[in-house]
Amino acid sequence: MNTKNQRKFAQNMVFNLAIGFHDLELTNMQKADALGSIRKLSKYSMLIADTVIIQVIAAFNCTFLKSS
């Protein structure tokens, strides 16, 4: 999804949205407040992802769906 995208969202489209951070540095203060082995880290990375379904009224976050 960016300004060059020509495709429009439509009803019942399903897509995965992922945002990542790489090589973030931990300050000494953050390490002091951390638990366990996290105190030994100097850098960390994180990936946050979810699946979204486009509905007529709004987008629907699939994280809260119950398995049938």
C-alpha positions, 0 to 999 in steps of 0.5 A: 500500500503506497501512493503508486498502488493502482488497486482499490480495496473491495468488499471481501478482500483479505490481506495480511498487514505486517509492520517490522522494526529491525536492529532497534537499540536498547538504552541502558535504562531500558535494559535496567527495567527489562526482565530476564535475558532481555537485559543482555541484549543490545539490539532487538527486532520486532514483526507485528502482523495481522489479517484484515477482511474488507467489509461493506461498512468497515475493515474487520480485524481477524485477530478477534475471530473465533475458530469454528 
